[in-house]
Amino acid sequence: MSDASKAMVSPASSPCLPLAITMGDACGIGPEIIATLFRGRESAGCVVLGDVGVMRRAAAATGGLLAVARVDVAAEGLSVPPNCIPVLQIDGLPADLLQAPVGHVDARAGAAAAACIGRAVELALGGEVAAIVTAPIHKVALAAAGSPFPGHTEMLQALAARGREPPPVRMMLANDQLRTVLVTIHLSLRQAIDAVSFDAVLQTIRIAHAAAARWGQPGPRIAVAGLNPHAGEGGLFGDEEVRIIGPAIEAARSQGIDASGPFAPDTVFMRARNAPDHEGEFDIVVAMTHDHGLIPVKYLGVEQGVNVTLGLPFVRTSPDHGTAFDIAGTGRADAASLRAAVRMARQLAAG
Amino acid sequence: MSDASKAMVSPASSPCLPLAITMGDACGIGPEIIATLFRGRESAGCVVLGDVGVMRRAAAATGGLLAVARVDVAAEGLSVPPNCIPVLQIDGLPADLLQAPVGHVDARAGAAAAACIGRAVELALGGEVAAIVTAPIHKVALAAAGSPFPGHTEMLQALAARGREPPPVRMMLANDQLRTVLVTIHLSLRQAIDAVSFDAVLQTIRIAHAAAARWGQPGPRIAVAGLNPHAGEGGLFGDEEVRIIGPAIEAARSQGIDASGPFAPDTVFMRARNAPDHEGEFDIVVAMTHDHGLIPVKYLGVEQGVNVTLGLPFVRTSPDHGTAFDIAGTGRADAASLRAAVRMARQLAAG
């Protein structure tokens, strides 16, 4: 399906609640990619949580000819005309936020980014937005603002828990062909092997299963990839499949989950690939390591890979890149990954 | 490029020497996929090293209407008419080879397979064939025949060495878009990490570099993938990139090799992908583990992935599957991977 035809289909299938897009770090490319998004039809039904001034600056940086309208409630985002960015102005942002220099770490930008995320969670939990799409933040700016959270995921977990134990979450990377959920992410490969435990694998399968029901796909076919070449070939090249992964799959199946495997990592993603010329055998692949899961999703184009956090009580997607301070302010940042994140959020929230 | 247009192009670019196809295990699907290959134009210029009787049986099993012609020298393979399989009858095959039951392990089939490979190496070293394409053999049959070699690779290494130290070799998996060369293969992931040494990485880069010159691509752009997520992110998620892989790349560069990296595993294959819509940044990717390298090559279709042994003094390719005893004799085996192996052998030998 071409981008143009997708743009025409998406608004029709969009939920009746708006999608919230958090502005991200005001000094990074977040505001600009949002402005660029709003030049196309895929922004229909989106509302930006951020600062009107920052978004006006971003509109100008990306070529102008784009209105920025302050809205008071998220739902107003559904009724703005084309070429207009509806911005829900977040209360209590630093008064001199526009003084924070574009392309640099600044505590004011970090504080503003955190405030936008906080409001997004309130709106999602309150049923006022269908999903959250987060533009990139900068960890150092966040820390400079005194935030106790190292990044988006931890902040979203804590805010969603409302004081209770934060829910376990997993990262999914998804595009139109493939959805992979990762047991381990930012660990050395050696530590990742150690982190592949019965509980971690079973919990990943359960989170993937529950998330699919949320997005309107109950009983998804979950393939579980092995860790070792040929999934260990019966214990010949490693025994994690026999000791850990196989038993976790059995436990999931005994709970009524359609999980299968462990499958050889080198072919399971190919088997799951769902494209016009190839019907996928599975709906989701659980991968043991960051790169087993991410290599195939990114293979056909990194800009199509969308980061989705599973396990939260709402849908959250994000583009798969950072604040790119080196090109912030130039208007050159590519909005393709944000566009894909919006499209994916709409799909996942439609269930 | 469609299969049809490829078939029309290939004969024109084929070398003036024939390609040798070894028959493989006579009780497996090897003879049948060869027979099926000879029903299409991509077999032009190929000669089968094997047994006339076995190939006649395979021709019948795959639908008949295919002649089998005994040839006395490999070069005669270049001048057979369409729908005719030229078979160079290998001397000294077991007299009752046709009694070995199809679909089962049999020492006679193992002995015959080994004899065909031995003859192929003689012809390649003697400059009588441009390359060797090996149909699948069965390790147990080979062992039953008293062969000291566990598989093709070790046998080819030893025969090519002619009594000297066998040359170091590496496995490349390749299709039309991507060529990946593996530092480690059939080891558990934990053992593979231990096997990623300075020497192993440097030797892999050197073998890839030298092989590319053979296939007519001197000075290939070699990307070296990291081992850890984000290639370790400066030592944050593992230090193999800093301690081992980076220094090996530097050593290769100091020897005049255009190697670069270490790159994040999740995006380097995408960057190297070479397709009509995407110009690859690199010619070869060196991958640390079996699955980092094989996941992207197989992602678009396992039948397109061709196994190539680098480091031998001749080109050797093979289809990426085994003897499939369960369907041997039925004529149902898919020849797509063999076809791809022949195409790749022709490309690599054309240099």
Interface residues (C-beta under 8 A of the other chain):
Chain A: I185 H186 L187 S188 L189 R190 Q191 A192 I193 L227 N228 P229 H230 G232 E233 F237 G238 D239 E240 P265 D266 T267 F269 M270 R273 H278 T289 H290 D291 H292 L294 I295 P296 K298 Y299 L300 G301 V302
Chain B: I185 H186 L187 S188 L189 R190 Q191 A192 I193 L227 N228 P229 H230 G232 E233 F237 G238 D239 E240 P265 D266 T267 F269 M270 R273 H278 T289 H290 D291 H292 L294 I295 P296 K298 Y299 L300 G301 V302
